[in-house]
């Protein structure tokens, strides 16, 4: 039944279906609590690795810090061969600050490390109620909040509605009721959704709200692994390792980048290889002519492409023509792979590199789109040639659509060009046929 309160409507939520029972005699595994759970797009099981190198390669004013990290597998070679363009999933952790906050709010600081079993309450009315697979049957509250539940996710109205009876102050209850009501859509959009406020931020607005652990297990989603594109090539002769680069947003740090940049040499990291996507660059692609486009850390996957091409040359194999279009803020301060690119140019693994620097006043090209327009003949020939492949790496909201629009623009300059809709359909066919390959970053 709807509950009318003032000028808005809401529905009461049912009590939580989960409970925790203290279990004194059991110990928890040392590994990440999601290490045995099925992972998104998994190509292998979760592997235990350790940090062999972590270097800051970009830092300073008006640049995002960039880190270069290499992990060795502590379990040895699994027999899995990764290819250039492949990605791994890193099992991450919520910050100590967030975990401490939630334990304090739930009055669990003194009990946070006790092992508990998670089960379904006997009086639940929910049909087929079951504990989520990502929540272990045995867990401590500290590790539950650190390794299993996403504390930064923007809370849905269903969760906000469930929080209402957990607030002891009338002001806090009314605030939550407004947010989850139909009439409070604008307030929800303005206060929560548009600002990307997670559970922690919301709870700070309602100090008297103290939810139960069971309620949070029921409503919070899984803390998902984060994908990273590999920057190294698989080599049987060397110890198994993975290398990737990541940037760190100082103003609004992500939980995984914050976790990774704080690691020390030898620290354990849990990861798995994700299934190969269309972006992969396999041995059979070496004979093709390729153009690679990326900006910032979106250039890093191509370091594995170039290493693969260099290895092929060292074996005496013939490889296709290869050119890179790369964008950075500054030539001197943020071009993190300049020396590697120079070496690949010298060895012939890369035939040409076309650069753009958005913050350098004297840069002829500010953005990669400018380079694409200038190299339009090369790109058009590559797209229309049976031996040509185009790779684009970047975020799905800004760069990839901009690159596609620019490619449509240059194709539209052809004498026999059709309208933009037909050109878009042509690019769609190129993607389907594996000639236009994207590494989509969310």
N, C-alpha and C positions, 0 to 999 in steps of 0.2 A: 504493500500500500504506500502511495506517495505520502511524504510528510511535508505539510505546508508550514513554512516558518518565515514570517514576513512576506516578502515579495518574490520568493524563489521556491523551487521544488527540489527535493532530493529523495533518495531511497536509502534506507538503512542497509548496511551490509551484514552478512552473516558472520558469526564468530569464526576465527581461524580453525582450519582443519588439522593443524599440525601441533605437536608438542615435543618438548625435549625432556628426557629423563636422564638424571645423572648416572654415570657409569664410572665408578672409581677405579676399577681394576683393569681398564683397557688403555692402551697407548695408541697414539695416532701415527700414521706413516710419515716419514721425513719428506717424501716427495710431495710435489704440488698435489693438492687434493683432487684436481681434475685430470691427473695424468692417466688414469685408467678409463676415462669417459670417452665416448666417441666424439671426435672433433669435427668441426665444419670442413668439408672438402678434404678430409684426411687422405694422404697417400701412404703414410706410414704410421706406426704407433708413436706415442710421445717418447722422445729421447731425452736422456739426461746429458747436458753439455756443461762446459765450463768456459769462462772467459779467458781467451789467450791474448787478446789485444783489445784495448779501448782507447781511442785517440780522438781528441778534439781537433777537427780539421778546419772548422770555420768558427770564428768568434769575433766579437767586437761590436762597435756601434753600427746601428742600422742594418744588421744582418741577423738571421736566425742562427743560433749555434748548430753546427752539424757534427755528428759523431760517427766514427768509423769503428765498427766492432766485429771481431772474429770470435767464433765459438768452435771449440773442438768437441767432438763427441766423446764423452767419458765411457760410453759403451762400445767404442770401437766401430769399425766399418760395418754397417748393416747390410751392405750389398746393394743398397738403393743408389742409383746414379741420378743426381739432379742435373738439369740442363739449364743453360742460360735462359732467362725469362721466367724461371720457376720462383715460387714463393714458399716461405715457411710461416707457420703460425707460432707466435710466442705466447706461452701461458703467463698471464700477468697477475699483478697483485694490486689491490687497493692500497692507498697510502696509509701509513701508520697514523697520520693525523685524522683521516676519515674514520678509520677503525676505532681509534680511541674515542672519538666523538660519539659514535653510535653505541659503543659499550657503556660510556658514561650516561648517555641519555636513557638507556634501557636498564640502568642500575646494575650493570654486569661487570664492572671493572674488576672487582675482587673475585669473580667467578669465571672470567673470560677464558681461562686456560684449562678449565675442567672438561674432561671428555664426557660427552653426552650422546645418547642414542636418539635419533629422530624418528618419530612414528606418527601415525594417524590417531587423533583423539577418538576414544571409543564411542562417543555420542554424536559423531559427525553425521550430518544429514546429506552430505554431498555424495552422490553416486560415483562409484569407481574412484574414490579419492586415493591418491598415491603420492609418495614423496618424489619430487623431481629427481631425475637420474643424475643431475649434476650436484646433488646434495648427498654426501656420504651418509650411510646409516649411523656411523660413529664420527663425531666431529666436536670440536670446541667452538664456542661462540666466536672467539677471536679469529680462528682460521676460517670459519664459515663466512664471516664478513670480509676477511682479507682475500680469500681465494675463490669463493663460490658465487657470491651475490654482487650484482652491479649496483653500487651505491651512487653512481653519477648519472644514471639514466633519468631522463625526464619522466616524472611520475604521471601515470595515466589517472583519469578521474576515478576509476575503480579503486585504485590505491588510496587516493585522497579521501574518498568516501569511507574507506575502511579505517582511516586515521581519525575520523571525527570523534568516535567515542573514546579514543585514547587520550584526548586532551581534557585536562581537568578544569581549565579556565574557560569561561563562557566566551570571552573575546576570541580565543584561539579556535574554539569549536565553530563559532559563527564564520570566521575567516575561511576555514576549511570547507564549511557547508556552502559558502558562496562559490568557491572555486570549483566544486564538483557539481553544482546545480546547472540546469539548462540555462537559466537566466544569467549565470556567471561565466558564460563562454568568453566574453570579452576580457573579464578579469583574469581568467585562466590563461588566455593567449598572451595578455600583457605581462602578467606577473610570473608565469611559469614557463610556458612553451617558447615564446620569443626570446627570452633570456637564457634558455637552455638550463634552467635550474634543476639540479638533481635532488634526490631525497635529502641529502645532507643540507643543502641550501634551503629547502622547504622547511625542514625541521627547525632550522635556526630562526625562522619567522614565527614559529609557534612553540615557545619554550616549554609549555606545559604538556605537550604531546609526547607520550611515552608508549610507543607501540610494543607489542610482544614480539619475541623472536619468531614464533609460529606465523604471525601475520606477515612478517617480512619475507619469510620463506615462501609463503603463498603468493605474494604479489610482486616481488622483485625478480627480474629476469636473471639469467645466467651471466656471470662475468665472462665475456667471450674472449677467446684468444685474438691477438692482433696480427694481421698479415704484414710481412715485410718482403720486398723483392731482393733476391740474392745478387751480389755483386762479384761473386767469384765463380770459377769454373771447377767442375769435378775433376780431380786428378788422382788416379790410383796410386801413384808413386808417393804422394805426400799423405800425411795423416789426415783423416776425414775432418773437414771443417766447413763452416758456412760463414760468409762475410756479408754484411749489409750496412747501409748508411741510413741515418735518420736525423731529422731536424727536431729542434726543441722550441716550442712556443713559450717564451718566458712569461707572457701576460696570462695565458690560459693553458698551462701545461697538461698534456695528456698523461693518463696514469701509467701507460707503458713506457713512453719516452722518459718520464720522470724516474721510473724504476730502472730502466736500462742505463741511463747516464750516471746513476749513483753506484753502479756495480764496480767491484774491484777485480783485479786479475785473479783468476782461480775461482771466482764465484760461480755457483751452479745456476743454470738456466734450463728451463724445460721447453722444448719446442718439438714440432713435427713438420715433415714435408707435406705441403698441400699438393693436391693433384695438379698436373700441368694444365695450363689454360692455352687458349689460342695464341697467346703472346710468346710461346716457347720458341727457342731457336735451336733446332736439333742438327745433328751431323748432316742430314739430308738437305738442310737449308744453306749449307756453306757455299754451295755452287751458285746460289742466287745473288743477284745484285740487291743490296739493302740500303735503305735510308732510315736512319734512326732519329727521332725527334723527342726532346725532353727538356725540362727546366729544373734547376735546383737538384734536389736529391732524386728527381725523376730521370736524371742522367745516369744514376748509379747502376741500374740493371744492365746498361750497355757496356759497362766495364767487363761483365762476364761474357757478353757477346764477343768483345774484342779479344779477350783472353782465349776464347775458343778458336777464333780465327788465327791468332798468333800461334797457337799449338798446332793447328792444321798446316800452317806455313812451315813450321819447324819440322814437320813430318814429310815435307816435300809435296804437299797436296796443293791443288789449284783452288782458289776461292774466288767468289764473285766480288764485284766492285762494292765498296762500302763507304758511305758518307754519314756524318753526324751533324745534326743541327741542334745546338745546345744553348740554353739561356741561363744566365746568372745575374745577380744584382751588380756585382763589381768584378772586374777582371782580376784585380790584385788581392781582394779580400774574401771573395766567396767562391772562386773558381777552384773547388777543392780537388778536382781530378786533373788539373792542368798538366802536371808532370807525367801522369799515366797516359793521357791523350797524346802528348808529345812523343812518348816512347812508341806508342802504337803507330803513329804517323811515320816514324823513322823506320820501323820494321816492315811496314807495308800492310799491317793488319787493318789499318784505317787509311783510306785514300785521301780524304779531305774532312776538315772540321770547320763548320760555319757557326760563328758565335754571335750572341746578342747579350748586351749588358744594360739592363734597364736603368741603373742609377749612375752610370758613368756619363758625365756630360759630353765627352768627346766621342762616345760610341756611335758608329755609323748605323748600327742596327740596335734598337732598344729591345725588341721582342722577337721571338722566333718566327712569328707571323710575317715579319718583314723579310726575314731570310727565306721563308717559304715562297713569298711572292717573287723575290729576286731569282730564286732557283727553280722557278715554275717549270721551265722546259725539262730540267732534270727529273723533277717529281712526276710530271705528266708522262714522260717516257717510261719512268719506272712503273707507274700504275698500269700503263697499257701494255707493257712488255710481259710476256709469259714468265720471264726469269726474274721479275722485280718483286720486292717485298717492301712494304712501308710499315714501320713500327712507331707507335706513339705511346708515350708513358706520361700519365698525369692524373689530376683529379677530375672526377666525373662531372662536377658542377661548373667548372670554369674552363680549364685548359683544353680538355678533349673536345667540347663543343666549339671552342674558338678555333682550334686546329682544323676541325672538320669544315667549319664555315669558310676558312681560308682556302682549304683544298677545293671546296666547291667554287669559290671565287676564281681560282686559277683555271679550273676546268671549264668554267663558263667563258673564258677568253678564247677558247679554241674555235676555229672557223665553223666546225660542224657541231658546235655545242648546242645542247637542248636547254630547256628551262631548268631552274634550280631543283624542282621536284624530281625531274628525271635524273639529274645528276646525283641527287641524294639517293635515289634508288640504285644507281650505278655503284655508288660507294657501298651501299648495303650489300650488293652482290659481291663486291670485292672482299668485304668482311666475311661473308658466308664462305667464300672460296679460299679464305686464309691468306689473301694478299695485303689486306689492310688490317694490321694486328694492334690491338690496344691493351695496355696494362692499366686497368681502371682502378684508381685510388679513390676511396670514399672519404 
